[in-house]
Amino acid sequence: MSDTIASLKLTKQQAVRNAQIQKPGFKTPDLLIFEPRGKYYGLFIELKIESPYKLNGELKSNEHIKAQSKTIERLKQLGYYADFAWRFEDIVKLIDRYLNEKL
């Protein structure tokens, strides 16, 4: 499953409906795999074009990224494997490792 609505321009009516079903403060990750593996209930990946981290490892000071990070941390607390990913090869490896339970 993926969050395809993130890149869509919605009509006013669609935006109202979407706002009604979205949980306030929860940023749905882009890629969701609802398949339990090992100690995890599922895999959630927030896809980025580039790293959301500064060179020193701190999260960049972008409010949208901070909100996404908060969601990722909440998902981890609930028992999901959740993280940012930005390089295609790394994303594929992460999914393969998860599905083969080698995390």
Secondary structure, DSSP 8 states (H G I E B T S, - for coil): -B-GGGG----HHHHHHHHHHS-TT----SEEE---BTTBS-EEEEE-SS-SB-TTS-B-S-HHHHHHHHHHHHHHHTT-EEEEE--HHHHHHHHHHHHTT--
